[in-house]
């Protein structure tokens, strides 16, 4: 996945882990890539090492939206349409 998103490099990925003091060095020859976390966070990476580190940590160049709001919206629309369909058939059959 690293090769697909970050490109091919002969640089060896250093052991960064979760070191809060590690500083990624900007590589002017590396085109900035936007990565997304599963929570929807966004980061711009400016070096192959930074890109590889985040991709190995589960970040992707594809935004995956996971939201329950669509389910609620579709449920309300379904209830609304069902109400009018049932009302129309009950009113027509009662006449």
C-alpha positions, 0 to 999 in steps of 0.5 A: 500500500505504501508503494501505491500511495507514496510511490517507490523509494529506496529510503529505509523507513526509520523506526518512528513508532509514536515518538512525539519528538520525531520531526519529519524533514520536508522533501522539496522533490516530493509532491505533497500528498493528502492523507485521511484517517478513518475518523476523517482527519486530514494531513498533508505529507511532504516526504516519502518517510512521512507518507510511509509512516502514516500509511503504515499507521492506517491512513489512506489517500481516499476519504471514507465517510462513515456517518449515521446521518444518512441512515436517519435521513433515509429512515425519515423519508421512508416513514414519510412516504409510507405514511402518505401511501398508507393514508391514500390507500386507506382513504380510497378504500374507506370511500 
